[in-house]
Amino acid sequence: MKEKTIPESAHEASVKRELKLGLQGSSSINDKTIPTFSRGELPHFAGINTFMKAPYCEDISEVGKYDAAVVGVPFDGGTTYRPGTRFGPQGIRRISALYTPYNYETGVDLREQMTLCDAGDIFTIPANLEKSFDQISNGVGYIASTGAMPIILGGDHSIGFPTVRGIAAQTTKNIGIIHVDRHADIQEYDLDERMHTTPYFHATNIPNVKPENLVQIGIGGWQVPRAAVKEIRNRRTNVFTMSDVEDLGIEKVVEMALERAWDGCDAVYLSYDIDSIEAGFVPGTGWPEPGGFLPREALKLVGLVAAEGLCGMEVVEVSPPYDVSDITALMGLRICVDAMGAMVAHGKMGKHKHIIDKEFVPF
């Protein structure tokens, strides 16, 4: 079993730290690793909620010490129907306390095999899309410039443009995008603004993010406007509908998607919209559409994509005000940890760093 080969040094160091900071437990406690004040992973229902109880990187200049950094983007100013995704980062962090860093099926221990921090949230401007976009690009770009992989918790899907823009500004290399969604999100404007229906029109205008390397998986239903279809046709992007997924299977679709996303590129970014999953499993989202992925299918897709390596990723459109028993936030969390787990299992964590070849310039 893989578990036998994984060290426990990070866990042991964490226990020592918790006892030092949290005061040795009372004399009646038999387990002498338990402190008086919760300062680590346990108990799952207690403590200050960072992402999976990871260290809080309050001094952002320290973020480059980590392989990956979780960052929240609490913004729903680009929403065109139900708001609430500004609470997505809080919701995902809250339910993340449920998880341990070890996955039995894959034999991966994130605490032992990589370093992860929580960089907190980007300061977005609720009533101003463009200023928020600049803040997002500034924050994500800075994290990327240090070599840490940004793992972004949205937020509505309008953030898909400034997140990619932030990473793309740190490199001269080409970046492909795999975008999982029920909606195409590629029209130029919606309601006269760059809303959550528009990110991939603007992202693929970035010189080193080419439309032919944009792959969209799961598109379909009654919420793909014809304005978006015209852009898909004009830009010659790559679309796999849910019917394609049914006909070809997850493995074949991912194989074809990776081929197109990586063609002529040095890195790939994953954007995962939670509404790509069958609406009955993810009630807490802003624009639900029946007929999407089953949870197992979604996790398999993410694992296969991430196994080839990522330069960053985002999970968007988790809207806790509409959620039931945190199940949508839990699914968003699982997508993040499965992506990290696949990268660790296949030796891809940190392999994107070679593309960072430009000095950070604030937006």
Residue, then its C-alpha position, 0 to 999 in steps of 0.5 A: m500500500k502506498e501509505k507505508t511509503i509516505p513520511e509522517s514528519a509534517h504531521e509530527a511537526s504540526v502536533k509539536r507546534e499545536l502543543k507549543l501554541g495551544l497549551q498541553g491538555s488537561s491531566s485527564i486527557n490520555d492522548k498527550t498530543i491533544p492541546t487545550f486550545s485547538r491549533g491544528e486540524l482537529p477537531h474538525f468542528a473547531g478552530i479558525n477556518t483557513f482552507m483545510k486548516a492550512p497555514y494562513c499566509e498573512d504576509i503575502s511576501e511569504v507566499g513563494k515559500y509554498d507550492a500552492a496558495v489558496v486565494g479567495v475572490p469574494f466577488d459577484g458583481g458580474t452575476t446576471y441572475r442569483p447573487g451570493t457567490r461573494f460568500g463562496p470562499q467562506g463556504i468552501r473554507r468552512i466545509s474544508a475543515l471536514y477533510t484530512p490531507y490524506n486520500y486512501e484511494t490515491g495514496v496521497d498525503l497533501r500535508e506530507q507531499m507538498t506545501l500549501c497555504d491560505a493567502g486569504d481573500i483579494f480585496t474586491i470592490p463590490a460595485n465596480l467590475e473593472k476595479s475588481f478585475d484589476q485587483i484580482s489580476n494584481g493578486v493572482g499575478y503576484i502569487a503566480s510570480t513567486g512560483a506558487m500555484p494559485i488555487i482560486l475560490g470564486g466568486d462568479h465566473s466574471i473572474g475567469f478573465p482577470t485570473v488568467r490575465g494575472i497569470a499570463a502577465q507573468t510569462t512570455k509562454n503560451i497558456g491553454i485553458i480547460h473550462v468546464d461549464r454548462h455555459a459558454d461564457i464567451q460573448e463580448y458583453d452582457l447587460d453592457e458590461r463584462m459579466h460572468t457570461t463573458p470571461y473567455f471572450h476577453a481572456t482569449n484576447i490576451p496575446n499568449v492565451k489563444p482561442e484555439n487553445l480554449v477547450q470548453i467541456g459540458i456546454g449545453g442546455w437552454q442557457v447558451p445564447r446565440a451571441a456566444v455561439k457566434e463567438i465560438r464559431n468566429r474564434r474556432t474554439n473547442v467545445f464538447t457538449m454533454s452529448d459529446v461526453e455521453d457519446l465519447g466517454i470521459e477519458k476520450v473527451v479529456e484526451m482530446a481536450l488536453e491535446r487541444a489545450w496543450d497544443g503549442c502551449d507551455a502550461v494549462y489553466l483549469s477553470y471549473d464552474i460548479d454549475s457544470i454538475e447536475a443541478g440536483f447535486v449542486p443547489g448552491t449556485g447562481w445559474p443552475e442547469p439540469g443535465g450536467f456531470l454526475p459528481r463521480e464524472a466531474l472528479k474523474l475529469v478533474g483528476l485526468v486534466a490535473a494529472e498533466g499539470l496546471c499553472g493555476m485553477e479556479v472553482v467558481e459559482v459556489s453560492p452558499p445562500y442557495d446551498v443545502s447542508d453545504i453540499t455545493a461548497l463540499m463539491g467545490l472543495r473536492i474539486c480543488v483537493d482532487a486536482m492537487g492530489a492528481m498533480v502530486a500523484h503524477g509528479k506535476m506539482g511545481k512543474h509549472k514554475h519554469i514558465i514564470d519568466k517576467e518580473f511582476v508589474p502591478f496592474 
